[in-house]
Amino acid sequence: MRGNLFPGCQGMTGWDEGLAAERGWDEVNAFVARARQRLEAAVWRATGLGLPEFEALENTGRHAGKLRITDLARAIGLSEPGASRLVQRLVDQGLVVRCPCETDRRVTYAALTTRGEEVRRKARQAYRDAVKAVYGDRLLPEEKAQVAELFGRLLGYDVPRVPLA
């Protein structure tokens, strides 16, 4: 482990610095943590929402404004009870409504309200601006394509090839 990522932890035992499988993992974790902090701050300033709330609105919006809570949980990395609590907070704010499935009473959807879509758009612009600040100019277009391909492989899917501008 590179000692500068987590100051004060250099003397910890139980860490095998020679494991090739872990190479780069600390850097990925540190980058993601810092990036998420900046993204959350930008979304909060623009809308008063935390990053999980924005991610819920964004994922719901990407699915024609209506998404099963089970699918929402999977998309944003929460347990189903955690996603249900998050949806309830959004319901309380008037950003989504719960809709029962017409064909399966066990299924509940989260659906964006008009206000939810407006807040989503505002948050998305703040999010995109923050992504550009965190990531945009630090890599060349071909490096971004490599990052997308590598993480797509780690996630288990192929990233479509987009022509480089």
C-alpha positions, 0 to 999 in steps of 0.5 A: 500500500502506498502510505500517502493514501491513508496517513498514519496507517503504514504500520498496520499489520495484516496487509500484504503489500505483495498481492498483485490482485490488489494493485491499484485497488487503494487508488480506485477506492481513494478516487471514488471516495473523493469524487463522490464527496465532490459530486455530493457537495455539488448536488447538495448545493444545487438541490439540497439532496444527497447523492443517494437521493439524486441517484434514485431520481436519476435511475428512475428517470432513465426508466421512463420515470418509473422503476421497481423499487427492487431494481432501484435497489440493485441500480444504486447499491442498496438493500431492498429495505434501504431503497424502500426507506430512501423512496419514502424520504423522496415521497415525503419530499414530493419527488416520487410517488409509490405505484402498485403494479397492476399485474403483481401486488407484490411489486411496487414502483417509484415514479417521478412526480413533476417536481421530482423531474424538475429537481432531477434535471437541476441535480443532473446539471450540477452532477455533470459539472462536478464530473467534468471538474473531477474527471473531465480534463484529467484523462485523454479521450482514449484513456477515458475509453480504456477506463470505461472498458476496464470497469465494464469488464469488472462489472461484467458487461461490454462497454459499447465502443464510441468513436473518439472525437 
